[in-house]
Amino acid sequence: MTQECERILVPFGGARSIAFTPTGKLLSLELQNGDLRLEWESAWKDTRTHWLSDMALSPDGETLAVGLEDGNVSLLRVYSGELLHMLKVTDNFITSVAFSPDGKKLAVGETKGIVWLLQVEDDKFSGTPTKHKLAGCEISSVSFSPKGQYMAFGTAEGLIQMWEVETQRPKYIITEYEGKGCQSVSFSRDGHLLVAAMSNRVVCLQASDGNLVSKWHTNRGTRVALFPDGPILASGSSTTVELRDVESGRLLMLLPFPAREVKSVSFSPDGGMLAVGTEDPNGVCLLSTKNYAHLLDTKKTHSSPVKVAFSPDGRILVCGEDNGIIQAWYLENLSNAGQRD
């Protein structure tokens, strides 16, 4: 039995290696001169019926939680997009979702100042959700500490709160940046630092007590991403991505995205790649952290990328768009191509 094969045009000098995706499509072609030719390969695409506000991958990389404008939270299988479970949590707008490190809890923040804790078991929500009211606040971001003993909340009013998960009581509340609008909160991998992206600045705090480590001004705050191994932080600031030393705030590199607004950033688990979601035009860029050159041409999206995220094994990149469309792409072998020396 014979099979028709796609012809691949290789420049003079030949190729070192050729890699294919699980579906058999050409993914990468490494030339003898070291150049790479890489292609996007779609894993799956899903359209929700309402606007998407946030999404989070489970620690084992198997499940994707999606928060929607209509108060529903969905669980999807990461490698197929299959809908596993959907739960109506609230009548209000969901703003943030985050898995606990063991994957058994999902924190859900909403506009009326309530944080819900949902139990997750066997790819489904179980039990009765518990809720915690933060008076007069609109929750904008929720994050668990790496060991799961604390939850950090950021609010649209600029408050930063740290809660003990076991006692469900506040550990501390920071009001110094009230009125600045906290857009995201993130823990460092070791749990020692808490980084908050405000409307016009990024603030790095000691997670244990909330004491200031560093801060710097930005043109417009957005989600931030901490490098997996090292004190480097990427943050979107209008039409650029800033790379800084998180402990000193020192600017290391400025990555320009002319005529585009940066909406989301994410490092791959091994630190070899940086994904950037941009608006006007809408799209996702994938950069190598060796030299921050583009690994792939910008992949156009239908609307603004709310969040981009890598699976824990680095094999899948997921993008959630504000119009409810979720796309996932295979990244097999791209990590090695982009890995830092």
C-alpha positions as CSV (number, residue, x, y, z in Angstrom):
1,M,0.0,0.0,0.0
2,T,1.3,3.4,-1.0
3,Q,0.5,6.8,0.6
4,E,0.7,10.2,-1.0
5,C,3.4,12.2,0.8
6,E,3.7,16.0,1.1
7,R,6.8,17.3,-0.6
8,I,9.1,19.4,1.6
9,L,11.4,21.9,-0.1
10,V,14.7,21.9,1.8
11,P,17.2,24.7,1.0
12,F,20.7,23.9,-0.3
13,G,22.7,22.3,2.5
14,G,20.1,19.9,3.8
15,A,18.3,19.5,7.1
16,R,19.5,18.2,10.5
17,S,16.2,17.1,11.8
18,I,12.5,17.0,10.9
19,A,9.8,16.8,13.6
20,F,6.1,16.1,13.3
21,T,3.1,16.7,15.5
22,P,0.9,13.9,16.9
23,T,-1.4,14.4,13.9
24,G,1.4,13.8,11.5
25,K,1.8,17.3,10.2
26,L,5.2,18.9,9.8
27,L,6.0,21.0,12.8
28,S,9.7,21.9,12.6
29,L,12.5,21.7,10.1
30,E,16.0,22.3,11.5
31,L,18.4,23.3,8.7
32,Q,22.2,22.6,8.7
33,N,22.9,26.3,9.3
34,G,20.9,26.1,12.6
35,D,17.8,28.0,11.3
36,L,14.4,26.6,12.2
37,R,11.3,26.6,10.1
38,L,8.3,26.1,12.5
39,E,4.6,25.8,11.9
40,W,1.5,26.3,14.2
41,E,-0.4,23.1,14.5
42,S,-3.9,23.3,16.0
43,A,-4.8,20.7,18.7
44,W,-8.4,21.8,19.2
45,K,-10.8,24.8,19.2
46,D,-13.8,25.4,21.4
47,T,-16.4,28.2,21.4
48,R,-18.2,29.1,24.7
49,T,-21.6,30.8,24.5
50,H,-20.6,33.7,26.7
51,W,-17.5,36.0,27.0
52,L,-14.5,34.5,28.7
53,S,-12.9,36.3,31.6
54,D,-10.1,33.9,32.8
55,M,-8.8,30.3,32.6
56,A,-6.4,28.1,34.6
57,L,-4.7,24.8,33.9
58,S,-4.7,22.1,36.6
59,P,-1.3,21.2,38.1
60,D,-1.3,17.8,36.4
61,G,-1.9,19.5,33.1
62,E,-5.0,17.4,32.3
63,T,-7.8,19.9,33.0
64,L,-8.6,23.5,31.9
65,A,-10.9,25.6,34.0
66,V,-12.7,28.4,32.2
67,G,-14.6,31.3,33.9
68,L,-17.3,32.9,31.9
69,E,-19.2,36.3,32.0
70,D,-22.5,34.5,32.8
71,G,-21.3,33.0,36.1
72,N,-20.6,29.5,34.7
73,V,-17.3,27.7,35.2
74,S,-16.4,24.9,32.8
75,L,-13.8,22.1,33.0
76,L,-12.3,21.0,29.7
77,R,-9.8,18.2,28.9
78,V,-6.6,20.0,27.9
79,Y,-5.5,17.7,25.1
80,S,-8.9,17.3,23.3
81,G,-11.1,20.3,24.4
82,E,-13.7,17.8,25.6
83,L,-16.2,19.4,28.0
84,L,-16.0,17.5,31.3
85,H,-18.3,19.5,33.5
86,M,-20.0,22.9,33.8
87,L,-21.4,24.6,36.9
88,K,-23.4,27.7,37.4
89,V,-21.5,29.3,40.3
90,T,-23.1,32.8,40.5
91,D,-25.3,35.3,38.7
92,N,-22.5,37.7,38.6
93,F,-19.5,38.2,36.3
94,I,-16.7,35.8,37.0
95,T,-13.3,37.6,37.0
96,S,-10.7,35.0,38.0
97,V,-10.1,31.3,38.4
98,A,-7.2,29.4,40.0
99,F,-6.4,25.8,40.9
100,S,-4.9,24.8,44.2
101,P,-1.5,23.1,43.9
102,D,-3.1,19.6,44.5
103,G,-5.7,20.3,41.9
104,K,-8.6,19.5,44.4
105,K,-9.8,23.1,44.8
106,L,-10.7,25.8,42.3
107,A,-11.0,29.4,43.6
108,V,-13.4,31.6,41.6
109,G,-13.5,35.4,42.0
110,E,-16.4,37.5,40.9
111,T,-17.4,41.2,40.6
112,K,-19.5,41.4,43.8
113,G,-16.5,40.8,46.1
114,I,-17.1,37.0,46.6
115,V,-14.5,34.3,46.3
116,W,-15.9,30.8,45.8
117,L,-14.1,27.6,46.7
118,L,-15.2,24.6,44.5
119,Q,-14.1,21.0,45.1
120,V,-12.8,19.2,42.1
121,E,-12.9,15.4,42.0
122,D,-12.6,13.0,39.0
123,D,-12.8,15.8,36.5
124,K,-16.0,17.2,38.0
125,F,-17.1,19.6,40.6
126,S,-18.3,18.0,43.8
127,G,-19.9,19.0,47.1
128,T,-21.3,22.5,47.9
129,P,-19.3,25.5,46.9
130,T,-18.2,27.7,49.9
131,K,-18.1,31.5,49.5
132,H,-16.1,34.2,51.2
133,K,-17.3,37.8,51.1
134,L,-14.8,40.7,50.8
135,A,-16.9,43.7,51.7
136,G,-17.1,46.4,49.0
137,C,-14.5,44.8,46.7
138,E,-14.5,43.6,43.2
139,I,-12.2,40.5,42.9
140,S,-9.9,40.9,39.9
141,S,-7.4,38.1,40.5
142,V,-7.0,35.0,42.7
143,S,-3.8,32.9,43.2
144,F,-2.8,30.0,45.5
145,S,0.7,29.8,47.0
146,P,2.8,26.9,45.7
147,K,2.2,24.8,48.8
148,G,-1.5,25.7,48.9
149,Q,-1.6,27.2,52.5
150,Y,-2.4,30.7,51.3
151,M,-4.6,32.5,48.7
152,A,-3.9,35.9,47.5
153,F,-6.6,38.2,46.2
154,G,-6.3,41.4,44.1
155,T,-9.2,43.8,43.8
156,A,-10.3,46.3,41.2
157,E,-10.0,48.9,43.9
158,G,-6.3,48.2,44.4
159,L,-6.4,46.1,47.6
160,I,-4.1,43.1,48.0
161,Q,-5.2,40.5,50.5
162,M,-3.5,37.3,51.8
163,W,-5.7,34.6,53.3
164,E,-4.9,31.4,55.2
165,V,-6.8,28.6,53.4
166,E,-7.2,26.4,56.4
167,T,-8.6,29.0,58.8
168,Q,-10.2,31.0,55.9
169,R,-9.1,34.2,57.6
170,P,-7.0,37.2,56.4
171,K,-3.3,37.0,57.1
172,Y,-2.8,40.7,56.0
173,I,-4.4,43.3,53.8
174,I,-2.5,46.0,51.9
175,T,-4.3,49.2,51.3
176,E,-1.3,51.4,50.2
177,Y,-2.2,51.0,46.5
178,E,-6.0,51.6,46.9
179,G,-7.3,53.3,43.8
180,K,-4.6,51.9,41.5
181,G,-6.6,48.9,40.4
182,C,-4.9,45.5,40.9
183,Q,-5.2,43.4,37.7
184,S,-3.3,40.3,38.7
185,V,-1.5,38.6,41.6
186,S,1.1,35.8,41.2
187,F,3.4,33.9,43.5
188,S,7.0,33.0,42.7
189,R,7.7,29.3,42.3
190,D,9.3,29.1,45.7
191,G,6.4,31.0,47.3
192,H,8.6,33.7,48.8
193,L,7.4,36.6,46.6
194,L,4.0,37.9,45.6
195,V,3.8,40.1,42.5
196,A,0.9,42.4,41.9
197,A,0.3,44.1,38.5
198,M,-1.6,47.4,39.2
199,S,-3.0,49.8,36.7
200,N,0.2,51.9,36.4
201,R,2.9,49.9,38.3
202,V,4.1,46.5,39.3
203,V,4.7,45.7,43.0
204,C,6.8,42.9,44.4
205,L,6.1,41.9,48.0
206,Q,7.4,39.4,50.6
207,A,4.6,36.9,50.6
208,S,5.1,36.1,54.3
209,D,4.3,39.6,55.6
210,G,3.5,41.9,52.6
211,N,6.6,44.0,53.0
212,L,7.8,45.8,49.8
213,V,10.7,44.3,47.9
214,S,10.5,46.4,44.7
215,K,8.1,48.4,42.5
216,W,8.2,50.2,39.2
217,H,5.9,52.2,37.1
218,T,4.4,51.0,33.8
219,N,2.4,52.6,31.1
220,R,-0.5,50.2,31.6
221,G,-0.5,47.2,33.9
222,T,-1.5,43.7,32.7
223,R,-0.9,40.1,33.6
224,V,2.7,39.2,34.6
225,A,4.7,36.0,34.2
226,L,7.6,34.9,36.4
227,F,10.5,33.0,34.8
228,P,10.5,29.4,36.2
229,D,14.1,29.4,37.4
230,G,15.4,32.8,38.2
231,P,14.3,36.3,39.3
232,I,13.1,37.5,35.9
233,L,9.6,38.8,35.4
234,A,7.8,39.6,32.1
235,S,5.0,42.2,32.2
236,G,2.9,43.8,29.4
237,S,3.1,47.6,29.3
238,S,1.0,49.0,26.5
239,T,2.9,48.1,23.3
240,T,5.9,46.5,24.9
241,V,6.9,43.6,27.1
242,E,9.3,44.5,29.9
243,L,11.8,42.0,31.3
244,R,13.0,42.9,34.8
245,D,14.9,41.6,37.8
246,V,11.9,41.1,40.1
247,E,13.9,41.7,43.3
248,S,15.5,45.0,42.3
249,G,13.1,46.1,39.6
250,R,16.0,46.7,37.2
251,L,15.0,46.7,33.5
252,L,16.8,44.0,31.7
253,M,15.2,44.1,28.2
254,L,12.4,45.8,26.4
255,L,10.6,43.9,23.7
256,P,8.6,46.1,21.4
257,F,5.2,45.1,19.8
258,P,4.6,48.1,17.6
259,A,0.9,49.1,17.0
260,R,-0.3,46.3,19.3
261,E,-1.4,46.3,22.9
262,V,0.0,43.5,25.0
263,K,-2.8,41.7,26.9
264,S,-1.1,38.5,28.3
265,V,2.3,36.9,28.8
266,S,3.4,33.4,29.9
267,F,6.7,31.5,30.1
268,S,6.9,27.8,29.2
269,P,7.6,25.5,32.1
270,D,11.3,25.0,31.1
271,G,11.8,28.7,30.4
272,G,12.6,28.2,26.8
273,M,9.7,30.1,25.3
274,L,7.6,33.2,26.0
275,A,4.1,33.5,24.7
276,V,2.6,36.9,24.2
277,G,-1.1,37.7,23.5
278,T,-1.7,41.0,21.7
279,E,-4.7,43.1,20.7
280,D,-5.3,45.3,17.6
281,P,-4.4,43.2,15.8
282,N,-5.4,40.2,17.8
283,G,-2.9,37.4,17.9
284,V,-0.4,35.2,19.8
285,C,3.4,35.4,19.4
286,L,5.9,32.8,20.5
287,L,9.4,33.9,21.3
288,S,12.6,32.0,22.1
289,T,14.2,33.1,25.4
290,K,17.6,32.4,23.9
291,N,17.5,35.8,22.1
292,Y,13.8,36.7,22.3
293,A,13.4,36.2,18.5
294,H,10.1,35.0,17.2
295,L,9.9,31.2,16.8
296,L,6.7,31.4,14.8
297,D,4.8,34.0,12.8
298,T,2.1,35.7,14.8
299,K,-1.0,33.5,15.0
300,K,-4.1,35.6,14.4
301,T,-7.0,35.2,16.9
302,H,-10.6,36.1,16.5
303,S,-10.6,38.6,19.4
304,S,-8.4,39.8,22.3
305,P,-6.4,37.1,24.0
306,V,-7.4,37.2,27.7
307,K,-4.8,34.7,28.7
308,V,-2.2,32.4,27.2
309,A,-0.9,29.4,29.2
310,F,1.4,26.4,28.7
311,S,0.5,23.0,29.9
312,P,2.9,21.8,32.7
313,D,4.8,19.5,30.3
314,G,5.1,22.3,27.7
315,R,3.5,20.3,24.9
316,I,0.3,22.5,24.6
317,L,-0.3,26.2,24.4
318,V,-3.8,27.4,25.2
319,C,-5.2,30.8,24.4
320,G,-8.5,32.1,25.8
321,E,-10.2,34.9,23.9
322,D,-12.6,37.4,25.4
323,N,-15.4,36.4,22.9
324,G,-15.4,32.9,24.4
325,I,-13.2,31.1,21.8
326,I,-10.5,28.8,23.2
327,Q,-7.7,27.5,21.0
328,A,-4.9,25.1,21.7
329,W,-1.8,24.3,19.7
330,Y,0.8,21.5,19.8
331,L,4.3,22.6,20.7
332,E,6.2,19.3,20.5
333,N,10.0,19.9,20.1
334,L,9.6,23.7,20.1
335,S,10.8,23.9,23.7
336,N,14.2,22.4,22.8
337,A,14.4,24.9,19.9
338,G,13.8,27.8,22.2
339,Q,15.6,26.7,25.4
340,R,18.1,29.1,26.9
341,D,21.8,28.1,27.0
